[in-house]
Amino acid sequence: SDSAPLTRLFTVSDVAFSSALVSEASGVAGVSNEVTVSVTTTQALTQGSRITLSGLSGSGTPDDSSLSITNGRLSGAWEQEGVLTVTVDSAVPQGDVLFAVTNATACAERLPYGPLRVDANTTRAYFSTADGHLKHGRWVQKFYRAGSGSAPVLEIEYRFRSQPRTLRERMVRLSTVGEEVTWVVTYLGATTEYEGTYRFSSAS
């Protein structure tokens, strides 16, 4: 029935090749800076794979064969002329990474959490911190009728308008200051966009 509880599946976009985005924390010359590079592929990245990015010119950072990278699955080598070579130390899954399953009674601060992974077959509510270090720019939330293996009845894409952040960074901001976001809602074949500030429970 229409009153049946819904299970909500959250996914977060992982590193992947069909698109690329480069952003920086500061535009001030001569100061320490953090550069975020997000790439998207249609294939999973296996251990030992390498990605080379060129054209990142203008940096004063000298050559570094062990450049610090916040993504724990990757290691990097930097050349001051503007070339970054990233090596995959442990396999990077293809496409989206599922990090939470919720239901009508377990959500927000009532949602159990921990380091265990979840997948599409997970039936209990849980928030996984296993990939909390991965940076992303969007979430996808899918609503299913309880006990139904069919297609979702409602889908919401959260397009964050800030720079890419890790899941941990995102949750801290959502529970304190909030994040500017564009929601893309698809229901019964129709798609509508909304804009606003998204906040998660301050008690989470």
N, C-alpha and C positions, 0 to 999 in steps of 0.2 A: 504494500500500500504506500501512498504518498507520505505517510507518517513514519515509515520504517527508518531506523537509524542509518546514517551514512558513514562509511569509512573513507577517510581522506588520506591520500597518498601524496607526500611531498617529494619532489626531486630537485636536484640542483645541478646546473650545467657544469660539467667537468672540463678539464683541458682537452682540447681535441684539435683540423686543418682547413676547413672551408671558409673560415674568417679569421681575422687578426685584429687585435686592438692593443695599442701602446699608449699608456698614460703615465703621468708623473705626479708625485706628491707636491712638488714645488717647482715653480717656473723661474725662481730667482737664481741668477748666475753665480757660480762660485760657492754655493752652499751644498751640504750633504743632501742627497736626494734619493728617493726610492722610485724606481721605474717598474711599472707593472705591465707585463706582456701576457695577453690572453690570446690563445690560438684554439681553433676548433677543427677537429678532424672527423671524418665519417668512419674511421677505422680505429680500433683499440690500439694503443701504443704498447708494444711489447718491451720487455727488459732489454736494454742495450741499444734501443732506437735512439737516433740523434736528430735534433732539429737545429738548423743553423739560421740565425736571423742577422741580416746585415742592414746597414744604413742607419744604425743607432749612433750617429755622429754627435760631436759636441761635448763629450764627456771628458772630464779630467782624471777619471779613474784609470790608473795604469793597468797593464796586462795582469790578469789574475786567473790562474789555472784552476782555482777552487773558489769561484765566486759564490757568495752566500745567496741561496735561493730559499724562499719561505715554503715552497711546495716540497714536502718531505719525500716525494717520489722521484725528485729530479736533482741533478747536480749540474753546475755550469762552469764554463770557461769563457773568460772575457778578453777581447783584444781591443786596445784603446782606439783603434781606427774605427770602431763601431760594429764589431762582429761578436755575437753571442752564440755559443754552441751549447745546447742543452742536451744532456744524456739522461735517458730514462733508467733509473736505478731499480725500480720495481714497476710492474705493469700498470698502465693507466687505463681504466675501463673506457669502453666506447660510449660516447653520448652522455646522457644524463645519469646521475648517481642518486639513488634513492636514499634519503636520510631520515625520513619520518613516516610513521603510519599512525593516524589518530582515529578516534571514534567519538561518539556523542558524549561519552562519560570521561574519556581520558584525552585531554587537550590542554594547551597552555601550561600553567604551573602544575597541573595534575598529570602531566604526561611523563611516564617513566623514561629514564634516559641512561645511557652508558656506552661502553666501547663496542658492543656487539653490532654487527651489520644487520640490516634488514633488506628484504627483497620483495618482489611482487607477490610471493606466496605467504608472506608474513601475515598472520591473522590477529595478533595481539598488538595493542598500541605501544609504540616505542619510538624514542628519538635517539638516533645513532650519532655518536661523536667520532666515529672511526675516521671519517674524512673531514674533520673539522678544520684541517689546515689548507684545504683546497679553496682557491679563489674562484669567484663566480660573479655573474652580473644579473642573473635572473633565477627565479624559482618557478616551478610548475606544480600546481595543486590540482589533484583530480578527485572528484567525489563519486563514490560508488554506492549502490544500494547494498545494505548488509546481506551477506550470503550470496551475492550475485557475482558471477564471473564475467559478466558482460561488459560492454564499453562503459566508460564513465558517463554519468548523467549531466555533469557540470565540470568545466575545466577553467581554472584561473591561472593566468601567467602573470607573475610579478616581475616587471621590468624596473630594476633599481636604477635610479638616475645618478647615483654616485659612482665613484670609481669601483672597480672590482674589489671585493673583500673576501676574507675567509669566512667560513660559517661561524666560527667563534666571534670574530670581529662584528659580523652582522648582528648576531644575537645580542651582543652587548649594547650596540647602538639602538636596536629595536626596543630593548627594555628600558632605555634611558631617554634618548633624544628623538628617536624615531628616524625613519628613512623616507625620502621623497620617492614615490614609485608611480608607475603607470600600470594599472591592472587591465589585462585583456581577458574579458569574460566570454566564454563560449557556452551557450545553452540552447538546446533544440536547434542547432545548426546556425544560430545567429550569434554574431560577435559584437561586443560593445566594449569601448575603452573608457576608463575612468582614471583620474589623477588625484593624488592626495598624499598625506603622510601616513605611513604604516607604522603602527606600534604594536609590539608584542607585550604580553603581560609583564608588569614591573615586578611581580612576585615570582617570576620564572627563574 
